[in-house]
Amino acid sequence: MTSRLNYGKIFLLGFGFFGVSVIWGVYNAFVPIFLADKFDLSPVLIGFFMTLDNIAALFIQPPVGSWSDRLRTKWGRRIPFILIGAPITAFAFGFIPMASLLPIFVACTSTTLLSAALWRTPVVALMPDITPSQFRSQANGVINFMGGIGTIIALQTGGMLYKISPNFPFWLGSALVIVAALIVFFFIEEPKEYEATEQQPGMFQSLREVINDPDKSGLRILSAIFFWFLGYSAVETFFTLYAKNHLGIPEGDGATLLSVFPLFFVLFAIPSGLIAARIGRRVTITIGLITVTVVLFLLFITPASALLTGIAPLPLVGIPLVEGGARMLTLAGVMLILGGIGWSFVNINSLPMIVDLTSAARVGTFTGLYYLFSTFSAIVGPNVNGWAVQLTGGNYNIVMLIAPFFMIVAMILMLGVKSGEAQRV
């Protein structure tokens, strides 16, 4: 077993997650705008529509993860899913902004969602496949570093491209997905030997094992993942509409404002893995949950005018406070910076905790369990908040009150976790 992490290989693998993140960054930022402006849908219907990707993922990603554990081909057990799914995703995604009729729009988005769900779990499961347990937090930091760059490109570059043409962010996403899939295919070699897979339990049997485990750590971690993604997915889904309706800034500037969150997620992705290796994953996640909770509550109670107070010039991810003015880092931007740091502490270390509950032969299955709980929460979250916005007369700020409540629940669950730390070999 190697005594050090191969950062070069992990960075190359990160291109797979980079491609996924570009797609979802553009999708979550601009599809709600199309639904509201082009098709005149209500907040409740927008919230439901924005959960369709997670409904697709709920039924596809977990069983695909288990399937990929058992698959054997000359390309490996994960790569075939990427080779089939990524080109279909790129093709359908590029047509989304050109659809002028709602049925055609739904066809394009549905094809994108279904095909993307086919290859997301396998590309993520590749990380623990090629990484020893004691380095998985650090490796996941690198993977999410690459994914965060993808999200920044989607929001920051996508925000500028959207002002030129709504088509351009989607076409950029399609091209980058193809490039990312090719990099993974040509540069990542899967392990050739696996543990015996005969009579390996499937996803649902594995879930029953987790539920019946007297320790309950696995169930607590999965439940905590459900609750913190319940809050996070709702904020992510509604942020551009929150920026437009509560802060009073254009949609493109709303996406640019949000981009400081993934920027600092990226900057702290690798450090958060190193911190977890030193102080433990559970403690690191708890610190992150406290930080995100405080940030979201501050966004709720601070007046919109104060949130748009200029702090300092910030050319790339700042927003113009007046027409034609210099781009500025705002108070809201500072809060989102802290939120991005806190979220890196949470998100980087959760998947390693899950896969370290099992053996190498079942990594895909347990990665599927991770996505079962995270995607189910991402289905519930936008719907709960869509109803909350509608019941409060279009008050998008209510999202910033509901989300921290769910973070607190997740924090309480994590206090009882005893397993999932790095295994020293």
N, C-alpha and C positions, 0 to 999 in steps of 0.2 A: 504494500500500500504506500502510495506516495506521501512524503512528509511536507509537501508544499502545494499550493494551488497554482495550476497552469492558467494564468490570467489571460494569455493570448488566446487560448482555445475558448475560454468563457466569453471573452469579448466578441469573438466570431459567432458563437452561439447566440449572443445577445441580439444579433441582427434579426433573428426570428421574432423575438419579442418586440423589437423595434418596429417591424412591419405591422404586427398586431396593434401596437399602440398608436401608430399613425392613423390607421383605419378608425379606431374607436374615438380618438381625439377629434378628428374631423366629423365623424358621425354624431357624437354627442353635442358638439358645439353648434352645428349648423342644421341638422335635421329638424330639431325643434322649431327653428326659425322658419323653415319651409312649411312645416305643419301649421304654424300660427299665421303666417303671412300669405302663403300661396294657397293653402287649402282651408284656412279659417277654422281650424279645430279649437275646441275649448281646452282649458288647462287639464281637465280630467282625461280627455281623449288623448292629449299630447302625452300625459304621464303614462297612460296605458300603452300607447304606440311605442314609447321609448323603453318599455319593458319587453317588447317582442324579441329583441336580441337575447335577452336573458331567459325567456321562455324556451327559445330554440336551444340555447346553451344548456339549460336544465335537463332537457331530454336527450341531448346528443353528447355533450362533453364528458359526463361521468362514465357512460358505457363505452365511449370511444377510448377513454383512458384505460379501462379494464381490457378492452379488445387489444389495444396496442401492447399490453403486457404479454399477450399470448401470440401475437403475430410474429412470423419469422419470414423475412424476405432477404434477397441479396443486398438490398439497400439498408436493411435494419428493420426494427420494429416500429420506429416513430416516423422516419423520413417519408415513407409512402403517403402518409396522411397529408404531409406538407406539399408534396409534389402534386397531389390531386386537388386539395382544397384551395391553395393560395392563388393559382391562376383563375379559378372560378370567382373567388372573392374579388380579385382585382378587376375583372371584366364587369361584373355586376355593379360594383361600387362606382365605377366611372360613369355609369348611366343614371345614377340617382338624381343629380341636379337637373338633368335634361328632361325628366318626366314631368309633363304638364297635367296629366290626368292622374287622379288619386289611385285607381287600380294599377296603372303602370308603375307609379311610384312605389306602391306596396309590393309589386312583383320584383322590382329591383332591390328594394331593401330586404325582402324575405330571402332572395337568393344570396345576397351578401351575408345575411345573418346565419343561414343554414350552413353555407360553405365555410365560413370563418369558424363556426363551432366545431367543424370536423377536424381542424388542425391545431386549434389553440392548446388543448391539453397535451397532445404529443410533443409539441415544441417546448412547452414548459417542463414536461417530464424528462426531457433530455438533460436538463441541468443536474438533477440528482443521479441520473444514469452515469454521468461522467465525472462526478464530484464526490469524494469521500465525505462522510457525515460531518467531521469537524470543520470542514471548509464550506458547508452549504449556505450559511448565512452570508459569508463574504461573497461567494459565487452568486447568490441571489441578489446581493447588492449590485454586482456588476451587470447582471441581466436586467435589473430594474433601472440601472443607470442608462442602459441603452434604450429601454422602453420609455423612460422619461424624456430622453432626447427626441424620440418619436413623437411623444405628446406635445413637446414644446414646438417642434416643427409644425405639427397639426394646428396648434393654437396661434402661435406667433406668426409664422409664415403664412399659415392658412388664413389668419385674420386679415393680413395685407392682401393676399390673393383674392379673397372674397370681395374686397372692395373693387377689384378690377373686373372680376367675373365670378359668380357663384360656382361655376363649373371647375375653376382652376384648383381649389383645395382638394377636390375629389380626384381629379386627374393626377395630381401630385401623389396622393395616397396610393392610387392604383399602381403607379410606376414604382414607388418605393417598396410595395409589397412584393412585386416580382423580383426586384433586386435583392431584397432580404432573403427570400426563399432560395434563390440561386446561391447566395453566399453560404447558407446553412448546408445546402446539398453538396457543394463542392469542397467545403472546408471542415465539416464536422463528421468524424467517423464514430459511429456507435460502437459500444462494446460488443464483441463477438460471442462472449460466453455469458450466460445468465444462469441463475439458480433454476432448478427444475420447476416446471410449471404445472406438472400433472396434479390434478385435484386442488389447484389453487382456488381459494374462495373468490367469488365475484364481488361486485361492488356492494350489493345489498347484504350479502353474508358478512362482508367486511364491516359494513355499517352496524349490523347487529352485534358483531364482536366489540365494536367501540362502545355501543350503548350498554352492553352487558358487562363490560370491564369494571371490576369493583373499584379501580382507581378513579375512574370517571374523568381523568385528565383529557383524554381524546375528545370526549363528548363536550367538555367545557370549552376546549379550544375551538371546536367546530361551531359551537353555539355563539362564542364570542365573535368569531369571524362573521357569522350571520348578522349580528347586531351592529358591528362597526361598519360593515358594508351597507347595512340598511341606511345608516346616516350618510355615509360618503357618496353612495350612488345617487341619492336624491339631490344632494348639493351639486354634484357634477352635472346631472341631467338638467337642472333648472337654472344653472348659474347665468347663462347668457340672457335668459328671460328676467332673472333677478336683476342683472346689471341694467337691462333696458328699462324695466318697469319700476324698480326701486331706486336705483342709483341715477337713472336718467341719462345713460350714455349709450351710444350706438352699439349694435350687436358685435361688429368687428372689434371695437374697443373693449367690449366685455370679454371676448375670447382672449384678447391680448392681456387684459388685466389678470385673468385666471392663469395665464401662462407662467406667472411667477411661482405659482404653487408647484407645478411639475418641475420648474427650473431648480428650485431648492430641494425638492424631492430627489432630483438627479444629483445635485451637489453633495447631498448627505446619504445617498444610497450606499455607497461603498463604506463610508465611515460608520453608518449604523450597523452594518454587518460586523465590522471590527469591534465596535462597542459591545455588541451582543456576545461576541466571542470572549470578551473580557468580563462582563458583569452578568451575563446570562440573557437568554432570549426573552423570558417572561418579564423580567425587570425592565428591559429595554422597551418592550411593547407597552407596558403600563405607563412608563414615562411619556411615550408618544401619545397614548390615549388621553392623558391629562392635558397635554399641550393642545391637541386638536379640539378637545371639549371647550377649553378656555377661549380659543380663537373663535370658534363658531358662535359662542355666546356673546363675545364682544362685537362680532359683526351684527348680531341681532339688536343689541341695545344701543349701539352708536348711531347717531343720526346720519342720514345719507350725505348731507352736506359736509359733515366732519370726515366721513370716510373718504371723500374726494379731495381732502386737503393735500396739497402738494408737499412732499417731504424733500425730494432731491431729484435732479435730472437723471433719467435712466433711458438712454436712447432706444434700446432694443425692446424691452418689455414694459416700458412706461406707457402712459396714455396721455394724449393732449387734453388739457383741461379747458382750453378755449380753442376755437376754430383756427387752425394753422399754427397753434402754439407748440412749444417744445414738449417732448414726451417727458412725463414726470412720474416718479414713484409716489404713490398716494398712501394715505394711512391704511386704506383697505389692502393695498399691495403689501405693506409691512406685515399686516395680520396674516395674509395668505402665505407670505414667506415663512412665518413661524409655523403655520399649518402644514406647509410642505415638509418642513423638517420633522415635525411630529409624525406626520403620516409615513415618512420613510422609516422611522423607528418601528412603526406598527407593521407595515406591509412587507418590508424586507424580511422580517423574521418569522412571519406566520407560516408560510409554505414549508420552510425547513423544519419547523416544529411538527407539522403534519406528517411529512415523509419520514421523519425519524421515529415515528410510532410503529414503523413496519420494516420489512426486509426489502432488499434490492429488487426481488422478483415482483413485488407488488407496488412499486413506486407509482406506476401509472394509475392503478386503482385508487390509491390514497390521494394522488393529485386530483383524480376525478371527484373524490369526496370533498376535497377543498373547494372545487368548483361547484359541486352540488349545493353547498351551503352558501357560498358567496353569490352565486347567480340567483338562487332562490330569494335571497335578501334584496338583490338588485331588481327583482320583479316586484317585490312588495314595496320597496322604498319609494320609487317614483309615483306609484299609485296612491300610497298614503299621503304623500306630500302634494300630489295633484288635487286630491280631494280637500286637503287642508287649505291650499291656495284658493280653490273655488269657494269653499265655505266661508272664507274670510274676505270675500269680495275682491279677489285678485291680488291679495297681499303676498307677494313672493318672499317677503322678509320672514314669513312664518317658518320657512324651510330652515332658517338659521337657528330657530328655537327647538324644533323637533329633533334635528340631527344630533345635537350634543346629548340629549336624553338617551338616545340609543348608544352613544359612546360610553356613557356612564354605566349602562347595563353590561356592556362588554367588559369594562374595567372590573366590575364586581366578579364576573365569571372567571376572569384571568387570575384572580387572587387565589383560587383553589387548584390551579394547575400545578402538577408535580412532575409531569413527563414532557418529553419533546425537546429537551436540551441536547446539545451536540454530544455525540458518542465518540469518545477518545479511543483510538486504536494504535 
